[in-house]
Amino acid sequence: MNILVINGSPKGERSNTLRLTNAFLEGICYAQKDILPKIAMLNIAHMDINDCQGCFFCWKATPGKCRICDDMQTVIEKLLWADLTIWSFPLYYFSLPGKLKTVMDRQLPLMLPFMLSNAEGGGHPSRYDMSGKKTVLISTCGFYTAKSNYDSVTAQFDRICGKGNYTALFCGQGELFRVRELSNRTEEYLAVVQQAGQEYVSGGIKAETNAKLQELLFPRDVFERMADASWGVTQAGEKEDFSLTFTKQMAALYNPAAYRGTDIILDMDYTDIGKRYRVILGKTESRVVEQFNEKPTTVIHTPFHVWQSIAAGEIEGADALMKHLYSVEGDFDLMLKWDVYFGQRQNTNATEDKSTSNAKTDMRYVLIPWTVFWITANIHIFWGSIISIFVCCLLPLLFYKNKKTVYDVISGALVSVFSMLLLINLSAVIVMPLSYLAFGVMWSISACLKIPLSAEYSMNDYGGDDALRNPMFIKTNRILTAAWGILYLVTSIWTYFIMRTAAGSYIGIINSILPAIMGIFTAWFQKWYPRKIARESNK
């Protein structure tokens, strides 16, 4: 396959649209990796292409050849060579960029002068057989949506190619593809464009992929606030400091759904440039102010370049805090849930399937089998074991609405095994300590893994899966998981000795006291430890 890309952006290779086009080409190449297509690209901005003179020499004196000697002849040769032509361009004033429109005008040599009587409104037949050729339009615009903004473009290509004879991929919010701070969201969209390219040459773009292509990068209000702030000028036309523009764009990403009932007052103190701005996170929106007196909820003391690097994803915010690159003063809860307040993945599709997207883990599925076993089996070995096995069989039925973890499965399996050991009359003095030992070993081993056990469940309160990429969150939970593991390893020892005394029948109740205290400690430690790191950064 021969593929021609006509890059109509005046920015040439710096084109935002070209990023989508390249992703589309990557998808095509992946689908045809056995026989890679030949790809040629023409950057119209760098070519010598003059205006059409309307002389019709290409129809009369030199049929099929323009009298103007410039680079347009190369364009025509490549159009005839290509099996697939991709027109890549930004939307300029609801139409094509000027030089690309000139290219369209200069295609006259491709047509014959005779009239087509069966064409609506009139037309001309092609000088060459173009029946097997395909056309794709890829374009971005600066509006929040592409809808209704490409009417003049589609009208032109409907006339040239025929309605339904070309594929269009139009994307709003195109300027965001050059903003590195938003790369998480834009890269996500580019992955869908790549998938579209793969499907295009493998039978056509699927409906679900096309639906994703129609989704907004950000909700309209968020995008328009970012776009307004990006110009770096006030309503009065005065130029504002770049650090203020940057802060306004960050504030525009605020997700009002995270509002907790009272306004959060966040001060951004850029220590290296002597600038301080206040971001007020309210019920429906955020706003940035330069003059303020009220005491802030949270203050971030940071060099401006450090926060830029964090926003751009070059360094992790939590990792930078642990390295003392910036410090935090005041309420630390905002930092723990930063991605909840300023996450780039905002709801742009109201029809999203919430049953799958909001599935969460639940630690009760780990604790309930063990708790039931330790209490009931100590009261009555036979019926306690039967009840424990029944609970283990019942719990998986509840996973339809929750996200299952490997620890849920392991817990159910181990408790069932220990219950059956009691049912075959193995001594409870041996089985019960072993059960505590197994529980402790599970926690202890997990503390050494990439994601410790407690993190699998506490992430629900700190941004979901995004929390698992936060080194501070992982370190906090690694310490907690190790502490729980040690607790139950030690518990197995005293359980063994207590089981040999008259107090053995109360071991389930006795062993419930320390975990309850440990649970209180866990809730405290999850907030205290990150604050401790923040305080150390202030020193």
C-alpha positions as CSV (number, residue, x, y, z in Angstrom):
1,M,0.0,0.0,0.0
2,N,1.2,3.5,-0.9
3,I,0.2,6.2,1.6
4,L,0.5,9.9,1.0
5,V,0.2,12.3,3.9
6,I,-0.5,15.9,2.9
7,N,0.3,18.0,6.0
8,G,-1.5,21.2,5.4
9,S,-0.6,22.9,8.7
10,P,1.5,26.1,8.5
11,K,3.4,24.8,11.5
12,G,4.8,21.9,9.4
13,E,6.1,19.1,11.6
14,R,5.1,21.0,14.7
15,S,1.5,20.6,13.8
16,N,-0.8,19.4,16.6
17,T,-2.9,17.6,14.0
18,L,0.1,15.7,12.8
19,R,0.4,14.0,16.2
20,L,-3.0,12.4,15.5
21,T,-2.0,11.6,11.9
22,N,1.2,9.9,13.1
23,A,-0.8,7.8,15.6
24,F,-3.2,6.8,12.9
25,L,-0.2,5.7,10.7
26,E,1.3,3.7,13.6
27,G,-2.0,1.8,13.8
28,I,-1.9,1.1,10.0
29,C,1.7,-0.1,10.2
30,Y,1.0,-2.3,13.1
31,A,-1.9,-3.9,11.2
32,Q,0.3,-4.4,8.2
33,K,3.5,-5.3,9.9
34,D,4.1,-8.2,7.6
35,I,4.2,-6.0,4.5
36,L,4.8,-2.4,5.7
37,P,3.2,0.3,3.6
38,K,5.2,2.9,1.7
39,I,4.6,6.3,3.3
40,A,5.3,9.7,1.7
41,M,4.7,13.0,3.5
42,L,4.4,16.5,1.9
43,N,4.7,19.5,4.2
44,I,2.7,22.0,2.2
45,A,4.1,24.9,4.3
46,H,7.6,24.3,3.0
47,M,6.7,23.8,-0.6
48,D,6.6,26.4,-3.5
49,I,2.9,26.3,-4.5
50,N,1.4,29.3,-6.2
51,D,-2.2,30.4,-6.7
52,C,-4.2,29.0,-9.5
53,Q,-4.5,31.6,-12.3
54,G,-7.7,30.3,-13.8
55,C,-6.2,30.1,-17.3
56,F,-7.3,26.6,-18.0
57,F,-4.1,25.8,-19.9
58,C,-4.2,22.4,-18.1
59,W,-7.4,21.7,-20.0
60,K,-6.7,23.3,-23.4
61,A,-3.0,23.9,-24.3
62,T,-1.3,21.4,-22.1
63,P,-3.9,18.8,-21.1
64,G,-3.2,17.4,-17.6
65,K,-0.3,19.7,-16.9
66,C,-0.3,23.1,-15.2
67,R,1.6,25.9,-16.9
68,I,3.0,27.0,-13.5
69,C,6.3,25.4,-12.9
70,D,6.4,24.8,-9.1
71,D,6.0,22.0,-6.5
72,M,2.4,21.4,-7.3
73,Q,3.5,18.9,-10.0
74,T,5.0,16.8,-7.2
75,V,1.8,16.9,-5.3
76,I,-0.2,15.7,-8.3
77,E,2.3,12.9,-9.0
78,K,2.1,11.7,-5.4
79,L,-1.8,11.8,-5.5
80,L,-1.7,9.5,-8.5
81,W,0.9,7.3,-6.8
82,A,-1.0,6.9,-3.5
83,D,-3.6,4.2,-2.7
84,L,-4.5,6.1,0.4
85,T,-4.3,9.9,0.8
86,I,-4.5,11.4,4.3
87,W,-5.3,15.1,4.5
88,S,-3.9,16.3,7.8
89,F,-4.7,19.9,8.7
90,P,-6.0,22.3,11.4
91,L,-9.3,24.1,11.1
92,Y,-8.7,27.7,10.2
93,Y,-11.7,30.0,10.4
94,F,-14.1,27.0,9.9
95,S,-12.3,25.9,6.7
96,L,-8.9,24.8,5.3
97,P,-5.7,26.7,5.9
98,G,-5.0,29.1,3.0
99,K,-2.1,27.2,1.4
100,L,-4.0,23.9,1.5
101,K,-6.9,25.5,-0.2
102,T,-4.5,26.6,-2.9
103,V,-3.5,22.9,-3.3
104,M,-7.2,22.0,-3.7
105,D,-7.6,24.7,-6.4
106,R,-4.5,23.5,-8.2
107,Q,-5.8,20.0,-8.6
108,L,-7.7,21.1,-11.8
109,P,-5.3,19.2,-14.1
110,L,-6.7,16.0,-12.6
111,M,-10.1,16.7,-14.1
112,L,-11.4,16.7,-17.7
113,P,-13.1,19.8,-19.0
114,F,-16.3,18.1,-20.0
115,M,-19.5,18.4,-18.0
116,L,-21.1,15.5,-16.1
117,S,-24.8,15.6,-16.7
118,N,-25.6,13.2,-14.0
119,A,-23.8,15.1,-11.2
120,E,-26.0,17.2,-8.9
121,G,-25.2,20.8,-9.5
122,G,-22.7,19.9,-12.2
123,G,-19.2,18.4,-12.2
124,H,-16.3,17.1,-14.2
125,P,-15.0,13.6,-14.8
126,S,-11.6,12.5,-13.5
127,R,-8.8,12.4,-16.1
128,Y,-7.4,9.3,-14.3
129,D,-8.9,6.2,-12.8
130,M,-9.3,7.1,-9.1
131,S,-11.9,4.4,-8.3
132,G,-9.6,2.3,-6.1
133,K,-8.1,5.2,-4.1
134,K,-9.1,6.0,-0.5
135,T,-9.2,9.3,1.4
136,V,-8.9,10.1,5.1
137,L,-9.3,13.5,6.7
138,I,-7.6,14.1,10.0
139,S,-8.0,17.5,11.6
140,T,-8.1,19.3,15.0
141,C,-9.7,22.6,15.9
142,G,-9.6,25.0,18.8
143,F,-13.2,24.7,19.9
144,Y,-14.3,22.4,22.7
145,T,-15.9,20.1,20.1
146,A,-15.6,19.3,16.4
147,K,-19.4,19.0,16.0
148,S,-20.9,21.6,13.7
149,N,-17.5,23.3,13.1
150,Y,-16.5,21.3,10.0
151,D,-19.5,21.9,7.8
152,S,-17.6,23.8,5.1
153,V,-14.9,21.2,5.1
154,T,-17.2,18.3,4.7
155,A,-19.2,20.2,2.1
156,Q,-16.0,20.6,0.0
157,F,-14.9,16.9,0.3
158,D,-18.4,15.7,-0.3
159,R,-18.2,17.4,-3.7
160,I,-14.7,16.1,-4.4
161,C,-14.9,12.6,-3.1
162,G,-18.6,12.0,-2.9
163,K,-20.6,11.6,0.3
164,G,-19.6,8.5,2.3
165,N,-16.5,8.0,0.1
166,Y,-14.0,9.2,2.7
167,T,-13.3,8.8,6.4
168,A,-13.1,11.9,8.7
169,L,-11.5,12.0,12.1
170,F,-12.1,15.5,13.5
171,C,-11.0,16.4,17.1
172,G,-11.8,19.4,19.1
173,Q,-9.5,20.9,21.8
174,G,-6.6,20.4,19.4
175,E,-4.3,22.9,21.1
176,L,-4.1,20.6,24.2
177,F,-1.9,18.1,22.3
178,R,1.0,20.5,22.7
179,V,0.5,20.9,26.5
180,R,2.8,18.5,28.2
181,E,1.0,18.9,31.5
182,L,-2.0,17.3,29.9
183,S,-0.2,14.4,28.3
184,N,-1.9,11.7,30.4
185,R,-5.3,12.6,28.7
186,T,-4.0,13.4,25.3
187,E,-1.8,10.2,25.1
188,E,-5.0,8.3,26.1
189,Y,-6.8,9.8,23.1
190,L,-3.9,9.2,20.7
191,A,-4.0,5.5,21.7
192,V,-7.6,5.4,20.4
193,V,-6.5,7.1,17.2
194,Q,-3.8,4.5,16.8
195,Q,-6.5,1.8,17.3
196,A,-8.6,3.5,14.7
197,G,-5.7,3.3,12.2
198,Q,-5.3,-0.4,12.9
199,E,-9.0,-1.1,12.4
200,Y,-9.2,1.1,9.3
201,V,-7.1,-1.2,7.2
202,S,-8.5,-4.3,8.8
203,G,-12.1,-3.9,7.8
204,G,-13.1,-0.4,9.0
205,I,-13.1,1.6,12.2
206,K,-15.4,-0.1,14.7
207,A,-18.4,1.7,16.2
208,E,-17.0,1.6,19.8
209,T,-13.7,3.1,18.6
210,N,-15.5,5.8,16.7
211,A,-17.5,6.6,19.8
212,K,-14.3,7.1,21.8
213,L,-13.0,9.3,19.1
214,Q,-16.1,11.5,19.5
215,E,-15.5,11.9,23.3
216,L,-14.3,15.3,24.5
217,L,-10.8,15.4,25.9
218,F,-12.2,17.5,28.8
219,P,-15.7,18.8,29.7
220,R,-16.6,22.0,27.9
221,D,-16.3,24.3,30.9
222,V,-12.9,22.9,31.9
223,F,-11.5,23.2,28.4
224,E,-12.8,26.7,27.9
225,R,-11.3,27.9,31.2
226,M,-8.0,26.4,30.3
227,A,-8.2,27.9,26.8
228,D,-9.0,31.4,28.1
229,A,-6.2,31.2,30.6
230,S,-3.7,30.0,28.0
231,W,-3.5,33.4,26.3
232,G,-1.8,35.0,29.3
233,V,-3.7,38.3,29.0
234,T,-6.4,39.8,31.2
235,Q,-9.9,40.8,30.1
236,A,-8.5,44.4,29.8
237,G,-5.8,43.1,27.4
238,E,-2.9,43.4,29.8
239,K,-0.2,40.7,29.7
240,E,-0.1,38.6,32.9
241,D,2.8,36.8,34.5
242,F,3.3,33.2,33.1
243,S,3.2,31.8,36.6
244,L,-0.3,33.2,37.0
245,T,-1.3,31.7,33.6
246,F,0.1,28.4,34.6
247,T,-1.7,28.4,38.0
248,K,-5.0,29.3,36.3
249,Q,-4.7,26.4,33.9
250,M,-4.0,24.1,36.8
251,A,-7.0,25.4,38.7
252,A,-9.2,24.8,35.6
253,L,-8.6,21.1,36.0
254,Y,-10.4,21.1,39.4
255,N,-13.1,18.5,39.6
256,P,-16.1,19.9,41.6
257,A,-17.3,16.4,42.2
258,A,-14.5,16.2,44.8
259,Y,-16.0,19.0,46.8
260,R,-16.2,18.0,50.5
261,G,-18.7,20.5,51.8
262,T,-16.4,23.4,52.6
263,D,-14.1,25.5,50.3
264,I,-10.5,24.5,50.2
265,I,-8.1,27.4,50.1
266,L,-4.8,26.4,48.5
267,D,-1.9,28.8,48.3
268,M,0.8,28.2,45.7
269,D,4.0,29.8,46.9
270,Y,6.6,29.8,44.1
271,T,9.7,30.3,46.2
272,D,12.2,30.9,43.5
273,I,10.3,33.7,41.7
274,G,8.7,35.4,44.7
275,K,5.1,34.8,43.5
276,R,2.2,33.5,45.6
277,Y,-1.3,32.8,44.3
278,R,-4.4,31.5,46.0
279,V,-6.6,28.8,44.5
280,I,-10.1,28.5,46.0
281,L,-11.7,25.2,45.4
282,G,-15.5,25.7,45.7
283,K,-18.7,23.8,45.2
284,T,-19.0,24.4,41.5
285,E,-15.7,25.8,40.3
286,S,-12.2,27.0,41.2
287,R,-10.9,30.5,41.1
288,V,-7.5,32.1,41.3
289,V,-6.9,35.3,43.2
290,E,-3.8,37.5,43.7
291,Q,-4.9,39.5,46.7
292,F,-6.0,37.7,49.9
293,N,-6.0,37.9,53.7
294,E,-7.8,34.8,55.0
295,K,-5.8,32.0,56.4
296,P,-5.2,29.2,53.8
297,T,-6.1,25.5,54.3
298,T,-3.0,24.3,52.6
299,V,0.2,26.0,51.4
300,I,2.6,24.4,48.9
301,H,6.1,26.0,49.0
302,T,7.8,25.1,45.8
303,P,10.2,26.4,43.2
304,F,8.1,27.2,40.1
305,H,10.2,25.0,37.9
306,V,9.7,22.0,40.2
307,W,5.9,22.3,40.1
308,Q,6.1,22.7,36.3
309,S,8.0,19.4,36.1
310,I,5.4,17.7,38.4
311,A,2.5,19.1,36.3
312,A,4.3,17.8,33.1
313,G,4.7,14.3,34.6
314,E,8.5,14.6,34.4
315,I,8.7,13.8,38.1
316,E,6.1,12.3,40.5
317,G,4.7,14.8,43.0
318,A,4.9,12.4,46.0
319,D,8.4,11.4,45.0
320,A,9.5,15.0,44.8
321,L,8.1,15.7,48.3
322,M,10.0,12.7,49.7
323,K,13.2,14.1,48.1
324,H,12.4,17.5,49.8
325,L,12.1,19.4,46.5
326,Y,9.1,21.2,47.9
327,S,7.2,21.3,51.2
328,V,3.6,21.5,52.4
329,E,2.1,23.4,55.3
330,G,-1.3,23.0,56.8
331,D,-4.0,20.4,56.0
332,F,-2.3,17.5,54.1
333,D,-5.5,15.8,53.0
334,L,-5.5,17.7,49.7
335,M,-2.1,16.3,48.8
336,L,-3.2,12.8,49.6
337,K,-6.1,13.1,47.3
338,W,-4.6,15.4,44.7
339,D,-5.6,13.3,41.7
340,V,-9.1,13.3,43.0
341,Y,-9.3,17.1,42.9
342,F,-7.1,17.7,39.9
343,G,-7.2,14.4,38.0
344,Q,-7.0,14.7,34.2
345,R,-9.5,11.9,33.7
346,Q,-12.8,13.7,34.1
347,N,-16.2,12.4,33.2
348,T,-16.9,13.4,29.6
349,N,-19.2,10.6,28.7
350,A,-22.5,10.5,30.7
351,T,-23.3,7.0,29.3
352,E,-20.3,5.4,30.8
353,D,-21.0,2.0,32.4
354,K,-20.6,2.8,36.1
355,S,-21.1,-0.8,37.1
356,T,-17.6,-1.7,35.7
357,S,-15.8,1.7,35.9
358,N,-16.5,2.2,39.6
359,A,-15.8,-1.3,40.9
360,K,-13.8,-1.1,44.1
361,T,-12.0,-3.5,46.3
362,D,-13.3,-4.3,49.8
363,M,-11.1,-5.5,52.7
364,R,-14.1,-7.1,54.3
365,Y,-13.8,-10.0,51.9
366,V,-10.4,-10.7,53.3
367,L,-11.3,-10.2,57.0
368,I,-14.7,-11.8,57.3
369,P,-13.7,-15.5,56.5
370,W,-10.8,-15.3,59.1
371,T,-12.9,-13.5,61.7
372,V,-15.8,-16.0,61.4
373,F,-13.4,-18.9,61.6
374,W,-11.5,-17.7,64.6
375,I,-14.6,-17.0,66.6
376,T,-17.0,-19.7,65.7
377,A,-14.5,-22.6,65.5
378,N,-13.4,-21.8,69.0
379,I,-16.9,-21.9,70.3
380,H,-17.8,-25.2,68.5
381,I,-15.3,-26.9,66.3
382,F,-17.7,-28.8,64.1
383,W,-20.4,-26.2,63.5
384,G,-17.9,-23.4,63.5
385,S,-16.0,-25.1,60.7
386,I,-19.2,-25.7,58.7
387,I,-20.2,-22.1,59.1
388,S,-16.7,-20.9,58.0
389,I,-16.8,-23.1,54.9
390,F,-20.3,-21.8,54.1
391,V,-19.1,-18.2,54.4
392,C,-16.2,-18.9,52.1
393,C,-18.5,-20.3,49.5
394,L,-21.0,-17.4,49.9
395,L,-18.5,-14.5,49.6
396,P,-17.6,-15.0,45.9
397,L,-21.3,-14.3,45.0
398,L,-20.7,-10.8,46.2
399,F,-17.8,-10.1,43.8
400,Y,-20.2,-9.2,41.0
401,K,-20.3,-5.6,42.4
402,N,-16.8,-5.4,43.7
403,K,-13.2,-5.7,42.3
404,K,-11.7,-9.0,43.5
405,T,-8.1,-9.3,44.6
406,V,-5.8,-12.3,44.9
407,Y,-5.9,-11.9,48.7
408,D,-9.7,-12.4,48.7
409,V,-9.2,-15.7,46.9
410,I,-6.3,-16.8,49.1
411,S,-8.2,-16.0,52.3
412,G,-11.2,-18.0,51.2
413,A,-9.1,-21.0,50.2
414,L,-7.0,-21.0,53.4
415,V,-9.9,-20.6,55.7
416,S,-11.7,-23.5,53.9
417,V,-8.5,-25.7,54.3
418,F,-8.2,-24.9,58.0
419,S,-11.9,-25.6,58.6
420,M,-11.6,-29.0,56.9
421,L,-8.5,-29.8,59.0
422,L,-10.7,-29.4,62.1
423,L,-13.5,-31.5,60.6
424,I,-11.1,-34.4,60.2
425,N,-10.3,-34.1,63.9
426,L,-6.8,-32.4,63.6
427,S,-6.2,-30.8,67.0
428,A,-7.4,-27.2,67.3
429,V,-4.3,-26.5,69.4
430,I,-2.3,-27.0,66.2
431,V,-4.8,-25.7,63.6
432,M,-5.7,-22.3,65.2
433,P,-2.1,-21.1,65.7
434,L,-1.3,-22.2,62.1
435,S,-4.2,-20.2,60.8
436,Y,-2.9,-17.0,62.5
437,L,0.6,-17.9,61.2
438,A,-0.7,-18.2,57.6
439,F,-2.6,-14.9,57.9
440,G,0.6,-13.2,59.2
441,V,2.7,-14.8,56.4
442,M,0.3,-13.5,53.8
443,W,0.6,-10.0,55.1
444,S,4.4,-10.2,55.5
445,I,5.0,-11.5,52.0
446,S,2.7,-8.9,50.6
447,A,4.8,-6.1,52.3
448,C,7.7,-7.1,50.0
449,L,5.7,-7.0,46.8
450,K,5.2,-4.1,44.4
451,I,1.7,-3.4,45.8
452,P,1.3,-4.3,49.5
453,L,-1.9,-5.8,50.7
454,S,-3.3,-2.8,52.5
455,A,-2.7,-0.6,49.4
456,E,-5.1,-2.8,47.4
457,Y,-7.9,-1.7,49.6
458,S,-7.1,1.8,50.9
459,M,-6.5,3.1,47.4
460,N,-10.3,3.5,47.1
461,D,-10.0,6.6,49.4
462,Y,-7.0,8.1,47.5
463,G,-7.9,8.2,43.8
464,G,-8.2,4.5,43.0
465,D,-5.6,3.0,40.7
466,D,-3.8,6.3,40.4
467,A,-2.8,6.0,44.1
468,L,-0.8,2.9,43.2
469,R,1.6,5.1,41.2
470,N,2.2,7.3,44.2
471,P,5.4,6.3,46.0
472,M,4.4,8.0,49.2
473,F,1.1,6.1,49.3
474,I,2.9,2.8,48.6
475,K,5.6,3.4,51.2
476,T,3.0,4.3,53.9
477,N,1.0,1.1,53.1
478,R,4.2,-1.0,52.9
479,I,5.0,0.0,56.5
480,L,1.4,-0.7,57.6
481,T,1.2,-4.1,55.9
482,A,4.5,-5.2,57.5
483,A,3.1,-4.1,60.9
484,W,0.0,-6.2,60.4
485,G,2.1,-9.1,59.3
486,I,4.3,-9.0,62.4
487,L,1.2,-8.7,64.6
488,Y,-0.3,-11.9,63.3
489,L,3.0,-13.8,63.3
490,V,3.4,-13.0,67.0
491,T,-0.3,-13.7,67.5
492,S,0.3,-17.3,66.3
493,I,2.9,-17.8,69.0
494,W,0.8,-16.7,72.0
495,T,-2.2,-18.4,70.5
496,Y,-0.4,-21.7,70.7
497,F,0.4,-21.3,74.4
498,I,-3.0,-19.9,75.4
499,M,-4.8,-22.7,73.6
500,R,-3.2,-25.1,76.0
501,T,-4.7,-23.3,79.0
502,A,-8.3,-22.9,80.3
503,A,-8.5,-19.6,78.4
504,G,-8.2,-21.4,75.1
505,S,-11.9,-21.3,74.3
506,Y,-11.7,-17.5,74.5
507,I,-8.8,-17.1,72.1
508,G,-11.0,-15.7,69.3
509,I,-12.2,-12.9,71.5
510,I,-8.8,-12.3,73.0
511,N,-7.2,-12.0,69.6
512,S,-9.8,-9.5,68.5
513,I,-8.6,-6.8,70.9
514,L,-5.2,-6.1,69.4
515,P,-6.4,-6.0,65.7
516,A,-9.1,-3.4,66.8
517,I,-6.4,-1.3,68.3
518,M,-4.2,-1.9,65.2
519,G,-7.1,-0.7,63.0
520,I,-7.3,2.6,64.9
521,F,-3.5,2.9,64.5
522,T,-3.8,2.2,60.8
523,A,-6.3,5.0,60.3
524,W,-4.1,7.4,62.2
525,F,-0.8,6.4,60.5
526,Q,-2.2,6.7,57.0
527,K,-2.6,10.5,57.6
528,W,0.3,11.1,60.0
529,Y,3.2,9.6,58.1
530,P,2.7,11.7,54.9
531,R,2.4,14.8,57.1
532,K,5.6,13.8,58.8
533,I,7.4,13.7,55.5
534,A,5.9,17.1,54.6
535,R,7.1,18.6,57.9
536,E,10.6,17.2,57.3
537,S,10.5,18.9,53.9
538,N,9.8,22.3,55.7
539,K,13.0,22.0,57.8
